[in-house]
Amino acid sequence: MNKILTILLIFMYLTVFSQDTLERKASFYHNKFEGRKTASGEIFSQNKLTAASNHYKLGTVLIVMDEITGNFVIVTVNDRMAEKHTNKRIDLSKKAFRKIANTNKGIIKVKIVEL
């Protein structure tokens, strides 16, 4: 089953990233949000593959790829960001961020594709 999933993800990666993508910056949630209710009503967990965005609808599934490394992760938008943040940024859970970059970087340039 894992091999099938890996092949599917590679296929999606090659297919989707040949299309137009949005270039944005990604950061990750502060720990103070752990256990709080998100805009979708879910309880936030740093251990889920989720994201906050003001650009995408709640429930939207995204592929987020680090522009430098090419590492990518699939996340679901389940929260909104503070109004002071522009539409050019996305916040990832720490689990999602760690799949594509080291958290010591803080903010990275990413490409985002909506599935």
C-alpha positions as CSV (number, residue, x, y, z in Angstrom):
1,M,0.0,0.0,0.0
2,N,2.8,2.4,0.8
3,K,4.4,1.8,-2.6
4,I,1.1,2.7,-4.3
5,L,0.8,5.8,-2.3
6,T,4.4,6.9,-3.1
7,I,3.8,6.3,-6.8
8,L,0.6,8.3,-6.7
9,L,2.3,11.2,-4.9
10,I,5.2,11.2,-7.4
11,F,2.7,11.2,-10.2
12,M,0.7,14.0,-8.6
13,Y,3.9,16.0,-8.0
14,L,5.1,15.7,-11.6
15,T,1.6,16.4,-13.0
16,V,0.6,19.3,-10.7
17,F,3.9,21.1,-10.7
18,S,4.0,21.3,-14.4
19,Q,0.9,23.6,-14.1
20,D,0.9,27.2,-12.9
21,T,1.6,27.6,-9.3
22,L,1.4,30.4,-6.7
23,E,4.7,31.5,-5.1
24,R,4.3,32.4,-1.5
25,K,6.0,32.3,1.8
26,A,5.3,29.7,4.4
27,S,5.9,29.8,8.2
28,F,4.6,27.6,10.9
29,Y,2.1,28.0,13.8
30,H,3.3,29.1,17.2
31,N,2.9,26.5,20.0
32,K,0.4,28.8,21.8
33,F,-2.3,27.8,19.3
34,E,-2.0,24.1,20.2
35,G,-5.5,22.8,21.4
36,R,-7.3,25.9,20.3
37,K,-10.3,25.8,17.9
38,T,-9.6,26.6,14.3
39,A,-11.9,28.6,11.9
40,S,-13.2,25.2,10.6
41,G,-14.1,24.2,14.2
42,E,-11.4,21.6,14.5
43,I,-9.0,21.6,17.4
44,F,-5.5,22.6,16.2
45,S,-2.7,20.2,16.6
46,Q,0.9,20.6,15.5
47,N,0.9,16.9,14.7
48,K,-1.6,17.2,11.8
49,L,-0.9,18.1,8.2
50,T,-2.9,21.3,8.2
51,A,-2.5,25.0,7.2
52,A,-4.0,28.4,7.8
53,S,-4.6,30.7,4.8
54,N,-6.7,33.7,3.9
55,H,-6.5,32.9,0.2
56,Y,-7.9,29.4,0.1
57,K,-11.3,28.2,1.2
58,L,-11.5,26.1,4.4
59,G,-11.2,22.4,3.5
60,T,-9.1,23.0,0.4
61,V,-6.3,20.5,-0.1
62,L,-3.0,21.9,-1.2
63,I,0.5,20.7,-2.2
64,V,3.1,23.0,-0.7
65,M,6.6,22.7,-2.0
66,D,9.8,24.3,-0.8
67,E,11.3,26.1,-3.7
68,I,14.9,25.4,-2.8
69,T,14.8,21.7,-1.8
70,G,11.8,20.5,-3.9
71,N,10.4,18.7,-0.8
72,F,6.6,18.9,-0.7
73,V,3.7,18.1,1.6
74,I,0.0,17.8,1.2
75,V,-2.1,19.8,3.7
76,T,-5.7,20.8,4.3
77,V,-6.6,24.4,5.0
78,N,-8.5,24.4,8.3
79,D,-7.8,27.9,9.7
80,R,-7.5,31.6,8.8
81,M,-4.7,33.9,9.6
82,A,-4.7,37.3,11.3
83,E,-5.8,40.1,8.9
84,K,-2.4,41.8,9.1
85,H,-1.0,38.9,7.0
86,T,-1.4,39.3,3.3
87,N,-2.6,36.6,0.9
88,K,1.1,35.9,0.1
89,R,1.6,33.8,3.2
90,I,0.5,30.4,4.6
91,D,1.0,29.0,8.0
92,L,1.7,25.3,8.3
93,S,1.5,23.0,11.3
94,K,5.0,22.1,12.5
95,K,4.5,18.5,11.3
96,A,3.8,19.8,7.8
97,F,6.6,22.4,7.9
98,R,9.2,19.8,9.0
99,K,8.3,17.6,6.0
100,I,9.6,20.3,3.7
101,A,12.2,22.3,5.7
102,N,13.9,22.7,9.0
103,T,12.0,24.8,11.5
104,N,15.1,26.8,12.2
105,K,14.5,28.6,8.9
106,G,11.3,30.1,10.2
107,I,10.0,31.4,6.8
108,I,10.6,29.8,3.4
109,K,9.6,30.4,-0.1
110,V,7.1,27.9,-1.4
111,K,5.0,27.0,-4.4
112,I,1.4,26.1,-3.7
113,V,-1.0,24.2,-5.9
114,E,-4.6,23.6,-5.1
115,L,-5.8,20.0,-5.6
